[in-house]
């Protein structure tokens, strides 16, 4: 009878939380099967003693596989949910896919975005459990600085995405993080936000960072909190009202009350404007400069002018984001969520494919027309035919051949021309003005260089007419290609399209200008030889 009673009691204990007070879980990854070992991650265990002195039940986990981590943490879920205060500290390899984070097990190798679920402990459930204790939970992470190889879709390091309201998240190098937690964050009476102002280098905080309310109140405060029924009754009334004024009244009456941290957290949430929440949410995504460039590129492809693709979100980019949000029936905040970034990327990819398909069809049609006109003008057998072809297709498929043949014709003509005419012609070529060619034609209307003179005269006059357009395009290029890296990207993309630009060195020579003109003509853009905003958008739309 005594044995069965004891067994029943043990069973009841094992089916529910073992402890409903304060709980701390310390995790260290040190020895790995396939990744480089880490030397100082065990320093997080130095937190065990001060935590135990503060009344925490401390659980230590070291060198666990992914499956062991997942099953062990799952077994403590009820204890974590029941705890009044929760501290979770992990040091080792942390990776992110841009939306979620994982702590790798000691059996991880080089996971990609599809295999990460079986390679480590997901940290989102930890944050979700911590969210149930607003103002009473700390999640601290130290991601190893030693680089490792990862598959597609993953980056090394902790990304502070969507930290739940009321949860304090701290990250940093293991030694500095441990010192900060031991000497500041877990010191009774010290407010976390205030302590972060003097934190060691590399230590950063996210989420709920109170400037007045301590995570661990001073001993006298804790005793008062547990014994003051007036505090609890007033808190429950303010919770039912659930307004910023109500929580302000609570903090005014009980500035160090048992529910001060929760009141401060809820007050922050209620006082925060939609724009501020949107800005904080985007900041939590941790977008690096490459990710911001990709967003600007996608917006530009969709027709929203960001005024540059430089990875800096200034007024132009914010206005473009807001305009896109309005077109997509989203809240017009000017700041992006993770879901909106995904939608934007998908829409831009679809539009880029459409633009490339349109360009391919147009190029195919132009090449066909180019070949037909080459045949119609005699396949380069006559000078007049060559000039007619080049007049219509100066950057055409046969333009190099046509110029080569014209050069040979002109060289032969110069060799057979009379000396006086040849000398006069050289002077005209040296002047290279419309009036000089007109003088030549007046003197030699049927001269050896008459056709060339007429062609050059027409070209100069046509260039004069187009000078305003070209000048505007040149000025616009100096703005949109102010970044040398963008100039290199333009040259490389043109080369990928089969256009001869010369060396990809960021300096636009005659070959580069000729390639730009061919590209503009094939895309039905103004043919200037200079990269305007519209030309840059089309080039970027191809992924270059």
Backbone torsions as a table, in degrees:
resi	resn	phi	psi	omega
1	UNK	NA	-44.7	178.3
2	UNK	-63.3	-39.2	-179.4
3	UNK	-64.3	-43.9	-178.8
4	UNK	-67.2	-36.8	177.4
5	UNK	-63.8	-41.2	177.5
6	UNK	-64.4	-41.5	178.6
7	UNK	-62.2	-41.5	179.1
8	UNK	-62.8	-41.5	179.9
9	UNK	-63.8	-42.4	177.5
10	UNK	-63.3	-38.8	179.3
11	UNK	-62.8	-41.7	179.0
12	UNK	-64.4	-37.1	178.9
13	UNK	-66.4	-39.8	-176.0
14	UNK	-76.9	-20.7	-178.6
15	UNK	-85.4	-14.0	-179.8
16	UNK	-122.0	178.4	179.4
17	UNK	-59.0	139.3	179.4
18	UNK	-76.4	-22.0	-174.0
19	UNK	-153.5	132.2	-177.4
20	UNK	-111.1	12.6	-179.4
21	UNK	-94.7	-118.5	-177.4
22	UNK	-103.9	140.3	-175.9
23	UNK	-132.4	137.5	175.5
24	UNK	-129.9	134.0	177.0
25	UNK	-120.0	121.7	-179.7
26	UNK	-112.9	124.4	-176.6
27	UNK	-124.6	132.4	179.0
28	UNK	-132.7	130.5	172.6
29	UNK	-108.1	118.7	-174.1
30	UNK	-122.7	-53.8	-177.8
31	UNK	-105.7	120.9	-176.0
32	UNK	-116.8	147.9	-179.0
33	UNK	-71.5	-42.3	-172.7
34	UNK	-125.6	-7.7	178.0
35	UNK	-105.8	159.9	178.2
36	UNK	-60.8	137.9	178.5
37	UNK	-68.5	156.6	-180.0
38	UNK	-117.6	139.1	-169.8
39	UNK	-91.5	-41.4	-167.1
40	UNK	-110.4	16.5	-178.0
41	UNK	-67.7	-23.2	-179.6
42	UNK	-67.9	-8.1	179.1
43	UNK	-62.2	-22.1	178.8
44	UNK	-64.7	-22.7	178.3
45	UNK	-70.5	-13.8	174.8
46	UNK	-64.9	-15.3	179.2
47	UNK	-79.4	-13.4	-174.6
48	UNK	-59.9	-46.1	-175.5
49	UNK	-63.7	-51.0	179.4
50	UNK	-64.2	-31.8	177.6
51	UNK	-67.5	-43.3	178.6
52	UNK	-64.5	-37.7	177.7
53	UNK	-64.3	-29.0	179.1
54	UNK	-83.7	1.8	177.0
55	UNK	96.7	10.2	-179.6
56	UNK	-84.3	143.6	165.4
57	UNK	-84.0	123.8	-172.2
58	UNK	-109.8	130.6	176.8
59	UNK	-117.1	127.2	180.0
60	UNK	-109.5	132.0	176.8
61	UNK	-128.8	128.5	-178.0
62	UNK	-137.0	136.8	174.4
63	UNK	50.6	63.4	178.6
64	UNK	-110.0	144.0	173.7
65	UNK	-69.5	170.0	179.5
66	UNK	-59.8	-46.1	-178.9
67	UNK	-63.5	-39.7	179.5
68	UNK	-66.5	-40.8	177.7
69	UNK	-60.3	-48.3	-176.8
70	UNK	-63.3	-46.1	-177.2
71	UNK	-70.2	-37.2	-179.0
72	UNK	-68.1	-47.2	179.0
73	UNK	-63.3	-38.5	177.9
74	UNK	-61.6	-35.6	-179.4
75	UNK	-69.2	-21.5	179.0
76	UNK	-98.4	7.7	-174.5
77	UNK	-59.5	-46.6	-179.0
78	UNK	-61.0	-38.4	178.8
79	UNK	-66.5	-39.4	179.4
80	UNK	-64.7	-43.0	-179.1
81	UNK	-68.7	-32.6	-177.2
82	UNK	-83.0	-18.8	-175.4
83	UNK	-63.9	144.3	175.5
84	UNK	-72.4	-42.6	175.4
85	UNK	-126.6	146.9	-176.9
86	UNK	-133.0	131.1	173.2
87	UNK	-125.3	124.9	177.0
88	UNK	-124.5	120.3	-178.8
89	UNK	-126.0	129.8	179.5
90	UNK	-137.5	136.1	178.5
91	UNK	-131.2	125.3	-178.2
92	UNK	162.8	-148.0	179.4
93	UNK	-89.7	120.3	177.1
94	UNK	-117.2	134.1	179.5
95	UNK	-129.5	161.3	-177.3
96	UNK	-141.0	150.0	172.4
97	UNK	-105.1	15.1	-178.7
98	UNK	95.7	-17.0	179.2
99	UNK	-126.8	-33.1	-177.9
100	UNK	-131.8	161.3	-179.9
101	UNK	-122.5	150.6	177.3
102	UNK	-134.2	145.5	171.7
103	UNK	-101.0	114.6	-172.4
104	UNK	-70.2	140.9	173.2
105	UNK	-78.1	168.4	-175.8
106	UNK	-74.0	-5.2	178.0
107	UNK	-102.9	7.9	-179.7
108	UNK	-68.5	149.5	175.8
109	UNK	-115.9	-93.3	177.1
110	UNK	-135.9	72.2	-174.3
111	UNK	-67.6	154.0	170.0
112	UNK	-111.6	-174.2	-173.5
113	UNK	-64.6	-22.1	-179.1
114	UNK	-86.2	-24.2	-175.6
115	UNK	-105.8	-1.9	-173.0
116	UNK	-63.8	-29.9	-178.2
117	UNK	-58.2	-29.4	179.5
118	UNK	-99.2	6.9	-175.1
119	UNK	-108.8	-7.7	-177.5
120	UNK	-167.0	-176.0	-179.5
121	UNK	-92.4	120.2	176.9
122	UNK	-69.7	135.1	-176.6
123	UNK	-92.1	-14.0	179.1
124	UNK	-59.5	-45.8	177.8
125	UNK	-60.2	-33.9	177.3
126	UNK	-62.2	-46.1	-180.0
127	UNK	-64.2	-37.3	-179.6
128	UNK	-65.7	-41.2	177.2
129	UNK	-65.4	-41.7	179.0
130	UNK	-61.7	-30.5	-179.7
131	UNK	-64.1	-21.7	177.6
132	UNK	-75.4	-1.7	179.4
133	UNK	-129.5	67.0	-176.2
134	UNK	-58.7	127.1	-179.0
135	UNK	78.7	0.0	-176.5
136	UNK	-130.1	29.8	179.8
137	UNK	-145.4	139.1	175.7
138	UNK	-128.3	129.6	172.2
139	UNK	-116.5	116.2	-176.5
140	UNK	-118.2	130.9	-174.6
141	UNK	-132.5	134.8	173.8
142	UNK	-121.4	109.5	179.6
143	UNK	-90.4	128.8	-177.5
144	UNK	-56.0	135.1	-179.9
145	UNK	-78.4	-17.3	-179.1
146	UNK	-70.8	124.9	-175.2
147	UNK	-71.9	145.4	176.9
148	UNK	-133.2	159.5	178.7
149	UNK	-83.7	131.0	179.6
150	UNK	-126.7	156.2	177.9
151	UNK	-78.2	179.7	-177.8
152	UNK	-59.3	141.2	173.3
153	UNK	89.9	-1.7	-178.3
154	UNK	-121.9	147.4	174.3
155	UNK	-129.0	147.4	178.8
156	UNK	-79.6	141.5	177.7
157	UNK	112.5	159.6	179.9
158	UNK	-85.0	130.5	176.5
159	UNK	-110.8	121.9	-173.2
160	UNK	-81.4	71.2	-177.4
161	UNK	-93.9	130.8	170.1
162	UNK	46.7	58.0	176.0
163	UNK	-68.3	125.6	-178.0
164	UNK	-61.4	151.8	179.4
165	UNK	-60.6	134.2	176.7
166	UNK	88.0	-4.0	-179.0
167	UNK	-99.9	133.2	176.7
168	UNK	-97.7	121.6	178.7
169	UNK	-116.3	131.5	-179.8
170	UNK	-128.5	138.2	177.8
171	UNK	-136.2	159.8	178.0
172	UNK	160.9	175.0	176.3
173	UNK	-58.4	147.5	-169.3
174	UNK	-58.9	-43.6	-176.7
175	UNK	-67.4	-49.3	-178.9
176	UNK	-64.2	-38.6	179.6
177	UNK	-64.3	-43.5	-179.9
178	UNK	-62.8	-43.6	179.4
179	UNK	-62.1	-43.2	-179.4
180	UNK	-63.2	-45.1	-179.6
181	UNK	-64.2	-45.2	-175.8
182	UNK	-67.3	-45.0	-171.2
183	UNK	-93.2	-13.3	-175.6
184	UNK	-131.0	-66.9	-170.9
185	UNK	-61.7	-36.1	-177.2
186	UNK	-100.9	17.8	175.7
187	UNK	-90.3	125.4	-179.9
188	UNK	-54.9	134.7	176.6
189	UNK	87.1	-3.0	-178.7
190	UNK	-99.6	123.9	178.3
191	UNK	-78.9	134.3	-173.4
192	UNK	-61.9	-47.2	-178.2
193	UNK	-61.2	-41.1	178.3
194	UNK	-65.9	-39.6	-179.2
195	UNK	-65.4	-33.3	-178.4
196	UNK	-65.6	-22.8	179.1
197	UNK	-63.9	-24.8	178.1
198	UNK	-117.8	27.3	-176.9
199	UNK	-70.2	155.1	175.9
200	UNK	-61.4	160.2	179.6
201	UNK	-56.6	135.4	176.4
202	UNK	91.8	-13.1	179.8
203	UNK	-89.4	127.5	-177.6
204	UNK	-134.5	153.7	179.7
205	UNK	-121.3	150.3	179.7
206	UNK	-138.1	157.3	175.6
207	UNK	81.0	-134.4	-174.9
208	UNK	-81.8	112.3	-176.7
209	UNK	-130.8	78.1	-175.7
210	UNK	-66.9	144.6	179.5
211	UNK	-93.9	-15.7	-176.8
212	UNK	-119.8	-40.6	-174.1
213	UNK	-83.5	127.0	-179.7
214	UNK	-82.0	147.1	174.2
215	UNK	-65.6	-42.1	175.0
216	UNK	-114.8	103.8	-179.9
217	UNK	-61.9	159.5	174.5
218	UNK	-59.8	150.3	-176.1
219	UNK	-50.8	-42.7	-179.0
220	UNK	-63.7	-38.2	179.6
221	UNK	-64.4	-42.2	-177.5
222	UNK	-64.7	-39.1	179.9
223	UNK	-67.2	-40.9	179.4
224	UNK	-63.3	-41.8	-178.9
225	UNK	-60.3	-44.1	-174.2
226	UNK	-73.6	-16.1	-174.4
227	UNK	-110.1	-0.2	-172.8
228	UNK	-102.1	96.4	179.6
229	UNK	-66.6	-28.3	179.1
230	UNK	-63.3	-40.6	176.9
231	UNK	-56.7	-51.5	-177.1
232	UNK	-64.8	-41.5	-179.4
233	UNK	-64.6	-42.7	-180.0
234	UNK	-66.2	-39.0	178.0
235	UNK	-60.7	-44.2	-179.1
236	UNK	-63.7	-37.1	177.2
237	UNK	-66.0	-41.8	-179.2
238	UNK	-67.5	-34.8	177.0
239	UNK	-63.5	-38.7	179.6
240	UNK	-66.9	-34.1	177.0
241	UNK	-72.3	-44.6	173.8
242	UNK	54.2	53.5	173.8
243	UNK	-127.5	162.4	178.0
244	UNK	-60.2	-38.4	179.4
245	UNK	-63.6	-39.5	-179.1
246	UNK	-63.3	-45.8	-179.1
247	UNK	-69.8	-32.0	174.6
248	UNK	-64.5	-39.1	177.0
249	UNK	-63.3	-39.8	179.0
250	UNK	-62.2	-46.9	-177.8
251	UNK	-66.6	-31.8	177.5
252	UNK	-67.4	-37.8	-177.4
253	UNK	-83.2	-37.3	-178.5
254	UNK	-127.6	70.5	-176.2
255	UNK	-60.4	-25.5	177.9
256	UNK	-119.4	28.7	-176.4
257	UNK	-69.0	171.0	-178.1
258	UNK	-64.3	-23.8	-176.2
259	UNK	-113.4	20.2	-177.1
260	UNK	-62.3	-42.5	-179.7
261	UNK	-63.4	-43.9	179.4
262	UNK	-65.3	-38.8	178.7
263	UNK	-65.2	-41.9	179.7
264	UNK	-64.4	-40.5	178.8
265	UNK	-63.3	-46.3	-179.6
266	UNK	-68.1	-35.1	177.9
267	UNK	-64.3	-41.7	176.6
268	UNK	-59.1	-43.6	-178.0
269	UNK	-65.2	-40.7	-178.1
270	UNK	-72.6	-33.2	-177.3
271	UNK	-81.2	-15.1	-175.6
272	UNK	-76.3	128.1	179.5
273	UNK	-71.9	159.7	176.7
274	UNK	-56.7	-38.5	-179.8
275	UNK	-66.4	-41.1	179.4
276	UNK	-66.0	-39.6	178.0
277	UNK	-64.1	-41.0	179.4
278	UNK	-64.4	-41.7	179.0
279	UNK	-63.7	-43.3	179.8
280	UNK	-65.5	-38.4	179.9
281	UNK	-64.2	-41.8	178.8
282	UNK	-67.0	-41.3	178.4
283	UNK	-59.1	-35.5	179.8
284	UNK	-67.2	-17.9	178.2
285	UNK	-72.3	-18.7	177.7
286	UNK	62.7	42.6	-177.2
287	UNK	-67.6	125.8	175.0
288	UNK	-85.7	-179.7	-173.0
289	UNK	-67.5	-35.9	177.7
290	UNK	-64.0	-40.9	178.7
291	UNK	-64.2	-37.7	178.6
292	UNK	-68.3	-37.9	175.6
293	UNK	-61.2	-41.7	-179.9
294	UNK	-62.1	-40.3	177.9
295	UNK	-64.3	-44.8	178.8
296	UNK	-62.1	-41.0	178.1
297	UNK	-61.4	-44.7	-178.9
298	UNK	-64.1	-41.9	177.4
299	UNK	-62.4	-41.8	-179.3
300	UNK	-64.4	-41.6	178.2
301	UNK	-59.6	-36.2	-178.6
302	UNK	-82.6	2.0	174.8
303	UNK	95.3	13.7	179.6
304	UNK	-107.7	114.2	-171.7
305	UNK	-75.5	114.6	178.5
306	UNK	-92.5	-2.3	-179.4
307	UNK	60.4	40.6	177.1
308	UNK	133.9	150.3	175.9
309	UNK	-120.7	75.0	-171.9
310	UNK	-121.7	1.9	179.8
311	UNK	78.7	8.7	178.3
312	UNK	-114.0	121.0	-178.1
313	UNK	-87.8	88.7	175.9
314	UNK	-95.2	-161.1	-178.2
315	UNK	-60.7	-39.2	179.7
316	UNK	-62.7	-44.2	180.0
317	UNK	-67.0	-42.5	179.6
318	UNK	-62.1	-40.3	178.2
319	UNK	-65.3	-38.7	178.9
320	UNK	-65.8	-40.9	178.1
321	UNK	-61.8	-45.5	-179.1
322	UNK	-62.6	-40.2	179.2
323	UNK	-65.2	-41.2	177.5
324	UNK	-65.0	-42.6	179.2
325	UNK	-58.1	-42.4	179.0
326	UNK	-63.0	-40.9	-179.7
327	UNK	-67.7	-24.9	-178.8
328	UNK	-99.6	13.1	179.3
329	UNK	59.6	38.5	176.4
330	UNK	-108.3	160.7	175.4
331	UNK	-59.9	129.6	-174.5
332	UNK	-85.4	82.9	-177.3
333	UNK	-104.1	-23.4	-173.8
334	UNK	83.0	1.9	177.4
335	UNK	-125.8	145.3	-171.3
336	UNK	-102.1	147.2	169.2
337	UNK	-98.9	168.0	178.0
338	UNK	-60.5	-40.0	179.1
339	UNK	-64.6	-39.9	179.8
340	UNK	-67.0	-36.7	177.9
341	UNK	-62.0	-41.1	178.4
342	UNK	-64.7	-44.5	178.7
343	UNK	-62.1	-42.2	179.9
344	UNK	-62.6	-42.2	-179.1
345	UNK	-64.9	-42.1	179.4
346	UNK	-64.7	-45.6	-179.6
347	UNK	-62.4	-40.9	179.7
348	UNK	-67.2	-38.1	178.8
349	UNK	-63.8	-41.0	178.3
350	UNK	-63.5	-45.9	-179.3
351	UNK	-65.4	-38.6	178.9
352	UNK	-62.1	-42.2	177.9
353	UNK	-63.2	-41.1	178.9
354	UNK	-60.9	-44.7	-179.2
355	UNK	-63.8	-40.9	179.9
356	UNK	-68.2	-38.1	177.6
357	UNK	-65.4	-41.3	176.9
358	UNK	-62.7	-43.4	-180.0
359	UNK	-64.4	-40.4	179.7
360	UNK	-63.8	-42.4	178.1
361	UNK	-64.7	-42.6	179.9
362	UNK	-65.9	-40.9	179.4
363	UNK	-64.1	-40.9	178.5
364	UNK	-61.5	-43.0	179.0
365	UNK	-65.5	-43.2	179.9
366	UNK	-65.2	-39.5	177.8
367	UNK	-63.3	-39.7	178.1
368	UNK	-63.6	-45.4	178.8
369	UNK	-65.2	-37.4	177.6
370	UNK	-59.0	-50.0	-179.3
371	UNK	-63.7	-39.2	179.6
372	UNK	-64.2	-41.4	-179.3
373	UNK	-69.5	-34.6	175.8
374	UNK	-60.0	-41.9	176.6
375	UNK	-67.8	-42.1	-177.9
376	UNK	-64.2	-29.1	-178.5
377	UNK	-93.0	13.7	171.5
378	UNK	94.7	14.5	178.0
379	UNK	55.2	33.5	175.4
380	UNK	78.1	21.3	-177.9
381	UNK	-83.8	-21.6	-178.6
382	UNK	-124.8	155.0	179.3
383	UNK	-64.8	-42.4	-179.2
384	UNK	-64.0	-39.1	177.9
385	UNK	-64.1	-41.4	178.1
386	UNK	-61.8	-42.7	-178.4
387	UNK	-69.8	-37.4	176.4
388	UNK	-61.6	-43.0	180.0
389	UNK	-62.4	-48.9	-177.4
390	UNK	-66.8	-29.7	178.0
391	UNK	-64.9	-36.6	179.9
392	UNK	-88.7	-36.8	-177.1
393	UNK	-126.5	69.8	-178.1
394	UNK	-63.0	-22.5	177.3
395	UNK	-117.5	26.1	-173.9
396	UNK	-70.6	179.2	-177.9
397	UNK	-62.6	-30.9	-175.5
398	UNK	-110.5	15.3	-175.3
399	UNK	-64.6	-39.5	179.3
400	UNK	-64.8	-41.5	177.8
401	UNK	-63.8	-43.8	-178.5
402	UNK	-61.7	-44.4	-180.0
403	UNK	-65.9	-37.4	178.7
404	UNK	-63.5	-43.1	179.9
405	UNK	-68.9	-39.6	177.0
406	UNK	-63.9	-38.0	177.6
407	UNK	-61.1	-40.9	178.8
408	UNK	-66.1	-40.3	179.4
409	UNK	-63.5	-45.1	-179.2
410	UNK	-66.1	-37.5	178.8
411	UNK	-64.2	-41.6	178.0
412	UNK	-65.1	-38.7	-179.4
413	UNK	-67.7	-41.3	179.7
414	UNK	-63.5	-35.6	-179.1
415	UNK	-66.9	-31.1	-176.6
416	UNK	-97.1	-6.5	-178.1
417	UNK	-72.5	155.9	176.8
418	UNK	-67.7	151.1	-173.8
419	UNK	-59.9	-44.3	-176.6
420	UNK	-64.3	-44.8	179.5
421	UNK	-64.7	-40.3	-179.0
422	UNK	-63.8	-40.8	178.8
423	UNK	-66.0	-43.3	178.6
424	UNK	-62.5	-40.2	179.6
425	UNK	-63.8	-38.6	178.7
426	UNK	-64.9	-36.2	176.2
427	UNK	-65.2	-40.7	179.2
428	UNK	-63.5	-44.2	178.8
429	UNK	-62.3	-36.7	178.6
430	UNK	-65.2	-40.5	177.8
431	UNK	-71.0	-42.6	176.0
432	UNK	51.5	50.7	175.8
433	UNK	-124.8	160.2	179.4
434	UNK	-61.8	-38.8	-179.2
435	UNK	-68.0	-35.2	179.2
436	UNK	-65.9	-42.2	177.9
437	UNK	-67.1	-33.7	176.5
438	UNK	-63.2	-40.6	177.3
439	UNK	-62.3	-41.4	178.5
440	UNK	-61.2	-45.9	-177.9
441	UNK	-66.5	-32.4	175.3
442	UNK	-64.4	-39.1	-178.3
443	UNK	-82.0	-36.6	-177.3
444	UNK	-129.7	68.9	-178.4
445	UNK	-60.1	-27.1	177.5
446	UNK	-115.9	25.1	-175.5
447	UNK	-66.9	170.2	-177.4
448	UNK	-64.4	-22.8	-176.8
449	UNK	-114.5	18.1	-175.1
450	UNK	-62.0	-45.9	-179.5
451	UNK	-62.2	-42.9	179.6
452	UNK	-64.9	-39.0	179.2
453	UNK	-63.7	-44.1	179.4
454	UNK	-63.8	-42.7	-179.2
455	UNK	-63.1	-42.7	-179.3
456	UNK	-70.4	-35.9	177.8
457	UNK	-63.0	-44.4	178.3
458	UNK	-64.2	-38.3	-179.9
459	UNK	-64.3	-42.5	179.7
460	UNK	-65.1	-43.2	-179.9
461	UNK	-65.3	-40.0	178.4
462	UNK	-66.6	-38.6	178.7
463	UNK	-64.5	-36.8	178.2
464	UNK	-63.1	-39.3	179.7
465	UNK	-67.5	-34.3	-176.9
466	UNK	-90.8	0.2	-172.3
467	UNK	-61.0	-37.1	-179.9
468	UNK	-63.5	-43.6	179.8
469	UNK	-64.4	-44.7	-178.7
470	UNK	-66.0	-40.6	179.2
471	UNK	-62.7	-41.3	178.1
472	UNK	-64.4	-40.4	179.6
473	UNK	-66.1	-39.3	178.8
474	UNK	-62.2	-43.7	178.9
475	UNK	-64.5	-39.5	179.9
476	UNK	-66.4	-37.5	179.0
477	UNK	-61.9	-38.1	-179.7
478	UNK	-63.3	-23.7	177.7
479	UNK	-85.2	-49.7	-173.3
480	UNK	-75.4	-20.8	179.5
481	UNK	-113.5	34.7	178.5
482	UNK	-65.5	-26.5	-179.3
483	UNK	-87.1	120.1	-179.7
484	UNK	-57.8	-31.5	-179.6
485	UNK	-63.6	-38.2	179.1
486	UNK	-64.9	-37.0	178.2
487	UNK	-62.8	-40.5	177.1
488	UNK	-64.0	-42.1	179.7
489	UNK	-60.7	-39.9	179.7
490	UNK	-62.5	-47.3	-178.8
491	UNK	-62.0	-43.1	-178.8
492	UNK	-66.3	-37.6	179.4
493	UNK	-67.2	-41.3	177.9
494	UNK	-62.1	-38.8	177.7
495	UNK	-64.8	-39.4	177.2
496	UNK	-61.5	-27.8	179.9
497	UNK	-86.3	3.9	176.5
498	UNK	87.9	14.2	-178.9
499	UNK	-98.1	134.8	-176.6
500	UNK	-84.3	110.0	-177.9
501	UNK	-105.5	-5.1	-168.8
502	UNK	81.9	-167.2	-178.8
503	UNK	-62.3	140.2	177.3
504	UNK	-83.4	83.8	-175.0
505	UNK	-125.1	6.5	179.3
506	UNK	83.3	-4.1	177.5
507	UNK	-105.5	119.1	-174.5
508	UNK	-87.2	104.8	177.5
509	UNK	-96.9	-166.5	-177.7
510	UNK	-61.2	-39.9	178.7
511	UNK	-62.3	-41.2	179.1
512	UNK	-63.4	-44.7	-179.4
513	UNK	-62.9	-38.3	179.5
514	UNK	-65.7	-40.2	178.5
515	UNK	-64.6	-40.2	178.8
516	UNK	-62.9	-43.1	179.8
517	UNK	-63.0	-41.8	178.1
518	UNK	-61.8	-42.1	179.4
519	UNK	-63.1	-45.0	-179.2
520	UNK	-62.4	-41.2	-178.9
521	UNK	-65.6	-38.0	-178.1
522	UNK	-72.3	-21.7	-179.6
523	UNK	-102.5	9.2	177.7
524	UNK	62.5	39.0	177.0
525	UNK	-105.1	165.4	175.4
526	UNK	-60.0	126.3	-175.3
527	UNK	-89.3	99.6	-178.5
528	UNK	-123.5	-21.5	-174.6
529	UNK	84.1	3.0	178.1
530	UNK	-119.0	146.7	-175.2
531	UNK	-86.0	99.5	173.9
532	UNK	-82.8	177.2	179.0
533	UNK	-59.7	-44.1	-178.8
534	UNK	-62.6	-40.6	178.9
535	UNK	-64.7	-42.9	179.8
536	UNK	-62.5	-41.0	179.1
537	UNK	-59.4	-44.6	-178.1
538	UNK	-67.5	-38.2	178.4
539	UNK	-65.7	-44.5	179.1
540	UNK	-66.1	-29.0	-178.6
541	UNK	-61.9	-21.8	179.0
542	UNK	-83.9	4.0	177.4
543	UNK	89.0	2.1	-179.3
544	UNK	-83.2	NA	NA
